[in-house]
């Protein structure tokens, strides 16, 4: 209840009304910290065992073959406070949560690109403007777009009726979330993927946005997975570049559609060439003092983004292989995590309690009821009646 309610006091009310259980919000808080810390300890133990295997590591064989193993990663936000400083909020700050979604998927590979034309939603101006506003942070919880049909409102399973036939479909999802650094989160992701047998899947994909640490994690821990940069983030960059270059709205939109279609069709080099040609015709960008909205700065940022990620933007080939082309499933997970940990008056201890709630939240969002299983099998005190009852029963 602590993991699904909006707060610990709301969990107390829900338990009283629905479960007819009287338990204080403080006790719920303490139990949540205890159990979440145990989940984190179990995760760290699995990670340590995976990392310390002799090379080459022996990866886990899944009980049933996996068609597509897709790993999605994205960062969230949570406010934390300095722990151990007494009542109140001390040294508040924003922290990035690291989040990963592990999707077991089905899809059909094709000899040709099953969707060569840019989808209609990316040609819809109102939709694209809303999409870009959400990605730029004006809508902190992220947009809720109809076209991003890899998204899912519930857990991992998605109705096949809601997806075009060429898009991969999720059959099972599990989640991982932490306040850890990217260096710490990478091996956690690898250990979690190994438990699920992802390293022996027939097809493998690693999907993320342009954050450099995502691709460091990929290179270090998932080198055999196909690296895919979220197409929607590419849309954001070319949209902003087209807007910076063309003041006329019609010309701006026409340019955006041409560049978005080129990216969708794998012609990223032609977009970079167009941007570099425009850039060569402008005065040089000053070393300092240019505003972020300066068209030269916007175009330079777009060129850098596309150059850095062009090897991960072969979207026609990804579609032929039946792999996902957007990170919307990761962003969906971030929104679901944020519903519990991000609020106007929420400040988590920057330590065990903040980490604990992320473990509980990720567990309840995962398919297969891992939290129920952990509660039934978790370590307990040796003085517990549960521990004493076993030898007494056997002696009787």
Order of alpha helices (4+ residues) and beta strands (2+ residues): alpha-alpha-beta-beta-alpha-beta-alpha-beta-alpha-beta-alpha-alpha-alpha-alpha-alpha-alpha-beta-alpha-alpha-alpha
